[in-house]
């Protein structure tokens, strides 16, 4: 296990479904390691699109592909790791100050994103070289 693997956490959510179908519940402060202040989802992207490409000063995220699949590349300035989100019961927790890129979206991908912060464009670091300077890697 590499050091980057310790920077994020894979989450498995319980399936509470029955003979009528599946039911997955995620609750802030329980399965999600923070109180949820913002929810958004990404869909209609194809396998050539790269989303994200930023780090955040304050925001933490949980990403869940509720339909289809996508990949998430994480980077801490030293190492990178790739997580494939391919089950609606699976998520990945990303702490603040971790560079992230989402890509390789399947045609039916719906990527649900939960955050502990309301949107504030000032806390986004969108330049990778600036990110490296801030974390002291450049």
C-alpha positions in Angstrom: 0.0 0.0 0.0 1.4 3.4 -1.0 1.3 6.6 0.9 -1.3 8.1 -1.4 -3.7 5.2 -0.5 -3.7 6.7 3.0 -4.9 10.1 1.8 -8.4 9.0 0.7 -10.8 6.4 2.0 -13.0 4.0 0.0 -16.5 3.7 1.4 -19.0 0.8 1.1 -22.6 1.7 1.8 -25.1 -0.8 3.0 -27.8 -2.1 0.7 -31.1 -2.0 2.6 -33.2 -3.2 -0.3 -35.5 -6.2 -0.4 -37.5 -8.1 -3.0 -38.8 -4.7 -4.4 -35.3 -3.5 -5.3 -32.2 -2.0 -4.0 -32.1 0.9 -1.4 -28.8 2.5 -0.5 -28.7 5.1 2.3 -25.9 7.5 3.0 -26.2 10.0 5.9 -24.0 12.9 6.8 -22.0 12.3 10.0 -22.6 8.5 9.7 -21.5 6.8 6.4 -20.4 10.2 5.2 -17.6 11.5 7.5 -18.9 15.1 7.6 -22.2 17.1 7.7 -23.4 17.6 4.1 -23.7 21.2 3.0 -23.7 20.8 -0.8 -24.7 18.1 -3.3 -24.1 18.1 -7.0 -23.8 15.6 -9.8 -22.0 15.3 -13.1 -23.6 13.6 -16.0 -23.5 13.8 -19.8 -19.7 13.7 -19.9 -17.9 11.2 -22.1 -14.7 9.2 -21.8 -12.6 12.1 -23.3 -13.7 14.7 -20.7 -11.6 15.4 -17.6 -13.5 17.2 -14.7 -12.2 18.5 -11.4 -8.5 19.4 -12.0 -8.3 21.2 -8.7 -7.6 21.0 -5.0 -9.6 22.7 -2.2 -8.5 24.6 0.9 -11.5 23.7 2.9 -13.8 21.4 1.1 -13.9 17.7 1.6 -15.8 15.4 -0.8 -17.4 12.0 -1.2 -17.9 10.9 -4.8 -20.4 8.1 -5.7 -21.1 6.9 -9.2 -24.8 6.2 -8.7 -25.0 5.0 -12.3 -22.3 3.9 -14.8 -18.6 4.3 -14.0 -15.9 6.8 -13.8 -12.3 7.1 -12.5 -10.9 9.5 -10.0 -7.2 10.3 -10.0 -5.8 11.7 -6.7 -2.5 13.4 -6.3 -0.8 14.7 -3.1 2.2 16.2 -4.9 4.4 13.1 -4.4 2.2 10.2 -5.6 -0.9 9.6 -7.6 -3.6 7.0 -7.3 -6.6 6.0 -9.4 -9.9 4.8 -8.0 -12.5 3.3 -10.3 -16.0 4.0 -9.1 -18.1 1.2 -10.6 -20.8 0.3 -8.0 -23.6 2.5 -6.7 -22.8 1.2 -3.1 -19.2 2.4 -3.3 -17.8 5.9 -2.7 -14.5 7.6 -2.1 -13.8 10.2 0.5 -11.4 12.9 -0.5 -10.0 15.3 2.2 -9.1 18.9 1.6 -5.9 19.7 -0.1 -5.8 16.7 -2.4 -5.6 17.3 -6.1 -8.4 15.4 -8.0 -9.4 14.7 -11.5 -12.5 12.7 -12.6 -12.4 11.1 -16.1 -13.2 8.0 -18.2 -17.0 8.5 -17.8 -19.2 5.8 -19.2 -22.1 7.0 -21.4 -24.6 6.4 -18.5 -22.4 7.8 -15.7 -24.0 9.9 -13.0 -21.3 11.0 -10.5 -22.9 12.2 -7.3 -20.7 14.6 -5.2 -21.3 15.4 -1.5 -19.3 18.2 0.2 -18.9 19.6 3.7 -18.8 23.2 2.4 -21.0 25.5 0.4 -19.4 26.6 -2.9 -16.7 29.3 -2.6 -14.6 29.8 -5.7 -11.9 31.4 -3.6 -11.0 28.2 -1.9 -10.3 26.3 -5.2 -6.7 25.9 -6.3 -7.0 25.4 -10.1 -3.4 25.6 -11.1 -1.3 22.5 -10.4 2.0 24.4 -10.0 0.3 26.7 -7.5 -1.0 23.7 -5.6 2.6 22.3 -5.4 3.9 25.6 -4.0 1.1 25.7 -1.4 1.8 22.2 -0.1 5.6 22.8 -0.2 6.5 20.4 -3.0 7.9 23.0 -5.3 
